[in-house]
Amino acid sequence: MAFPSITEFKEQLIDGGARPSLFEMTINFPAGVLGSAAGGQALAASEKFKFHCRLSQIPGTSHNPIVVKFAGREIKYAGQRVFQNLSVTILNDESFSVRRGLEAWFEAMNTRESNKTKLFSPTGDPKLGYAGTGEIFQYKKDGSLARSYRLIDMFPVTLGEIALDWANDGAIEDYTCEFAYQYFEPGVRGIGGALDKGLDPLITAI
């Protein structure tokens, strides 16, 4: 068998490949934050996030194998799914519009001074809890949607610092925020639209 030619390689990547710059991410704050005194800040952050989020990730996942010893050997069984935290990088404007909303989310989950939370619903209603949702959209070069991922029960766990430097006058401030979430739903959906489960038969059939 001859080594594949350049032409054969190009035929297998005929669309030129997916581009990491063609993406968009949105977040939906929990109702408890939107309905609080900081609700205006949270709403502004939600609206601006897709324009300020310059670096994100398509989420990864893994299995934690269960290892059993037998006759001196390791037998590995499939264990539980694990969904890694998602880290994003956000551009900062002079109004701190996105950061103000994220700070309000942190404060609602656990106040700085009194160590109290405002987002655990006494009725158990998940809509009044501390978690929201996030969506990541990967686009094709023609502008159509290639793939999307919805992050279920997402909430921030780390809000990064903003570096300040007298000598750095040629850049826009940015910072990182790390989100935890329960799981993601992959598929193809429009912004605000329903998941087309028919496009993921192996996933949705289980």
C-alpha positions, 0 to 999 in steps of 0.5 A: 500500500502506497503512502497517501498523496497530498490529493488524497489528504485534501479529499478527506478534508475537502471543506478546509477544516473547522476554524477555532475562531468561528465560535460564539458563547452565550450564558443565561444567568439564574432567575434568582440573580436576574430577579435580585437588586443586581438583576440589571447588571446580570442582564447586561452581562448576559447580553454582552457576553457573546461579544466579550468572550474571546476564548472558550472551549468545546467541552471535554469529557472522560470516564473514570475507570473502575480498576479490579485486581485479578491474579496480579493483573488490572481489569478495567471497567467503565466507570462514571462520566466526568465533565471537566470545568470550562474556562473562558477568557473575557474582554473587559470594557470600562463599564466592567459590564460582564464582570459586574454580572459575574460578581453579582452571581458570586455574591448571590451564591455566597456573600462576602461578609455574612457567608450566606447564600441567596440562591438555594430555593427553600421549595426545591425549585431548580429554576430558583437555584444558583445555576444557569445555562451556557451555549457554545456555537461552532460555525462553518466558514459560510456562517451556518451552524456546524455544532452546538453544546448546551451546558446544563446547570452551569455556575462560575467557580473561579473569577480570575484577576485582571493584570494591571501594568503602567507599561502595558498601554497597547492591549485591552484588559481581559480575565478568565472565568471558570465554570462548573456544570453538570453535563452538556448536550451536543447537537446542532441548534440555532441560538435560542432554538430547540436541539435537533436530536435526529442529528445525534442518533447514537447519543439520543437513542440511549 
